[in-house]
Amino acid sequence: MDLSVVVPTLNAREQLSGCLDALSEYAPDVEVIVVNGPSSDGTTGMVRERDDVDVLVELSDRNVNVSRNAGIEVAAGDAVAFVHDELAIEPSWRDAVAASLDAGADVVTGPTHRTLRAGVTTESESSDTVAGRDVAFFSGDNVAFNRAAIDALDGFDEYLETDGARDASHRLAAMEYDVVWNGEMSVRGEYGTDGGRPDRDLGARYRSLSYQLVKNYGLRPAVARSTIAAAGRDALSAAREVTRGDVTPTTWLGTGRRVVSGISGGVKAGLRARRDDETPRRNPNGVSTRHDRAVRRYDWR
């Protein structure tokens, strides 16, 4: 199996260096593709000085799904993996990917160990049933596809700024591709002293959620229930913060308006996307239709 590994990055030079070091040590035979957003921290120079990167693609776009698709376009392997720039593969990762894909898996994902200020967290196997469809979710930070599966998906949906992996999981289930969990396909990373990443904007979150559900399932009652239930849980949590005095009532109401606006925008965009691609892959914004945002390519193959 010829494996290409795509590493999207943006202003994470030091973490990216550790990611590439681990790939060089534990998977020296893979094709390594770095897709660099408009970084301003010297990432380009650092990558160009290394001899273990095969392709560097410089983009003008900060969207991680755009970066993933740019990597797919230049990947030469018969399998394509994605690893987050802040994560390093562990010694068992390469063999675990090969074992699962060689055994016939379409997609394989595994645990992501992140050391935070509060301790160690581990992503575990995740699945759900949505509108009668069983969906196995994969982590976009640690996943590998056989070429047939990633081509059938037409890559990731570039409308989405985040959650592209979750959307792709729904689409894989619709096309009856399997997502396999392998505990040995492990990656590890450490966040800084801020204890993790900042909270996501809830308006953007619900725009993404409603877009994915409407695009993939249409305007079904189950879609409305899932969205309303999630919004209700977040509203209740925010109300508790108001009660404790952590958030002002004005802020809470403003957040609620953004959530409603996000859901409305996501539903409209999802209906357009569902109309534009009526095939099971549901990806009108994929690799085959994308606009090339590459500013420059360095190909050392």
N, C-alpha and C positions, 0 to 999 in steps of 0.2 A: 504494500500500500504506500503510495506517494502522498504524503501529507503536507498541506500548506497551512501555516498558522498566521492568521491576521490579527494584528495588535493595533486597534485604534488608540490614538493618544492625543492629548491636548494639555499643554502646560504641566507636564508631569515628568520632567526629564530624569530626576533621580529615581523615581519609582520605575519608570520605563527601563532604566539601565539595569535594575535588579531583575525585572521580568525577562529581559533579553539574556542576561547572564544565566538564568535558570534554564531557558530554552537551549542555550548553547551547551550547557553542561549535561542536561538530562534528555535532550532530544536533538542531538547534533545533526541528524540526517534530515530534518524537516526544512521546508522552504519557509523562510520568515519574511513576512510582509508587514511593514510599519506604515500605517496611514495616519499622517500628522495633520491635525486641524491647524488653524492659524496660530500656532504656538509662538510665544514671545520670550521663552526661557532658554533658548539655545538648543532645543531638541534636535533641530535639523543638523547642526554641527556635530552633536554627540553621535547621532546615528551614522552620519557619513564617515566618521572616524573609525567605526567598527568594521570588522571583516566577517561578521556572522549574520548580517542582514542582507537578504537577497534583493528586496525591492523596497524603496521608500517612495510613497506617494504624498505629495504636498497638496492639501486642499484649502479652499477659501471658505469652507462651511464648517460650522461647529457641531452639526448634527451627527450623533454617533451612528445612526442608521445609514446616513450618507457615507460615512467612513467605512462601515462594514461592506456596503455594496461596492465601493471603490476597490476594496480588497478582493472581493469575489471576482471582479472583472479581470484582475491581473493574476489571480492564483492559477498555477499550472497543475496542482495536485489532483488526484482522483478522490481526495477527501479534503475538506476545508474546515479548520477549527478557528475559534475565536477565543482570545484570552484578554482580559482586562489589563490595562497597562500598570495598574497598581498591584497586580497579583503575580506570583511566581509559581510555576508548576513544580510539583514534588516529584521525587525520583520514580514513582510508580505511574506517573501520568501518561507517558508515551506508550507504554505497553498496554495500559488499560484502554486507551483509545483504539489501538490496533486490535486488541482482543475483541472488543465489542463490535467494531465495524466489520472485521473479518468474519465474525459469527453471523453477520447478516443484519445488524441493526442499521436503521436508516439515520438515526440521530442518537448521540450519546452525550450525557451530561453527568456531572459529579459534584461532590461537596466543595464549597468555598469557605475556607477558614479565614475569618477576619479578626485580628486582634484589635480590640477597642479599649478605650479607657476603662470601660465597665467589665472587661474580661474578654473571653473568646466566644465568638458566635459561629455557628456552622449552619449553612443552608442545607436543608434536607430535601428528600424527594417530595414533590408536590404535584397534586392532581385535583381535578374537580369535574363535576358533571354540569354542563351548561346547555340548557334547552335540549336535554336528552342526549347530548354528545359528551362522551368521555374524553377529557383533555388532560394530557400529561405535559406539565410545564418544564421548560428548560431554562437554565441561566444563560443569558447572553454573555456573561463574564467568563464562562467556562463550558464550551460546547463544541462538538465536532459533528459534521454532516458528511454522509457520502455524497458524491457529486450529483447523483440522480435526485436526491432529496432537495438539495439547495437550489438546483436548477428548476425543479418543479415549483418551488416556492417563489421563484424569480427574486430571490434575496429578501431583503427587509423592506418594509413600507416606509418610504422617506417622508411621508406626511407626519409621522410620529417623531417627535424629538426624543422621547423616551418610550419605554415599554414595547419596543420593537420585538423583543424576544417573546413577550407574552402574546402579542398579536400573532407572531409566527407559529406559536404553539397551537392556537386555535385553528390556524389554517392547515397545519400538518395533520391535525385530527380529522379535519374535513376531508382531506385527501387520503386518509387511512395510512399515513406513515407513522411508524412507531418511534417513540422517544424512550430510550433505555437509560436507567440510572446505574452507574458503576461507581461504587464507593472508593475504588482505587484511583479514579480520575480526579485527583485532588489538587487544588491550588490554594495558596496561602498569601495573605497580605496583612499589612499593618497600617492603620490610619494614624494621623497625627494627634496632637494633644487636644484637639478640639472635640475629640470623642466621636467623630464620625462626620457625616455630611449634613448640611443644613436641611431643614424640613422642606418638602416640596410644596409649591404653590397648589392649593387645593383646586383652584379654577382650572389650572393646566391638567391636574390629575384627572378631573372628571371629564374634561374635554377628551382626553386620551381614552379613558375607560368607555365612555359612551360611543366614541368613534369606533373602537374595536368591536364592541358588542353589536352595534347596529350594522356595521359593515359585514360582519361574519354571520350574523343570525337574523338580521332584519328586525322589524318592529314587533317582536313577540312579547307576550306578557312576562315570560321568564327574564327577558332582557331588562324590562322596566323594573321588575322586582329586584334584580341583582343591583341595579344602579341605585334605586331608592334605599335599599337596605344598607348599602355602603355609605351613602350620604347621611342616612339616619345615625349610623354609628359614629361618624365623624362629628355630626352636629351635637350629639349627646356628649362626646368627649370634650368638645369645645365649650359646651355649656358648663361642664364641671370646672373648666379653667376659669370661666367668668365667675362662678361661685367662689372659687378660691382667691379671686383677685389677680390671677396671672394674666388675664386678658380682659380688656374693657368691653362692655356691651356693644359699643360702636364698632370696634374691630370685629367682633363676632358677627354682627349684621353685615358688615362689608364682605367678610369671608363668605357668608351665605349667598350674597348676591353674585360673587364670583363663581361659586359652585353652580348656581342656576344658569348663569351665562355660559359656563364651560360645558354643561350638559347640553344646552340648546345648540351651541356651536358644533359640538361633537356629533350630535344626532344628524344635523344637516350635512356635515362633511361625510359622515358614514353612509348616509343614503346616496350621496353622489358617488362615492367610491364603489358602493354595491352595484349601482347602475353602470358605472364605467368598466367594471370587471365582473361579469356574471359567472365566471368559471370558479371552480372550487378553491383556486389559489387566492382569490380576492385580494389582488395586489396591483392596483392601477398605478402605483408609484414605485415600481421595483427596478431591478437592474436593466431590464429590456427597454424601459421607457425613460430612464433617468437622463438628466443633463449632466455632462461631465464638468465637475467643479475642480478638476485637477489643475493646479497652478504649474506643477512641475513633477516629473517622475525621474527617479534614479533607479535604473535596472542593472544590477551587477551579476545577473545570471549568465 
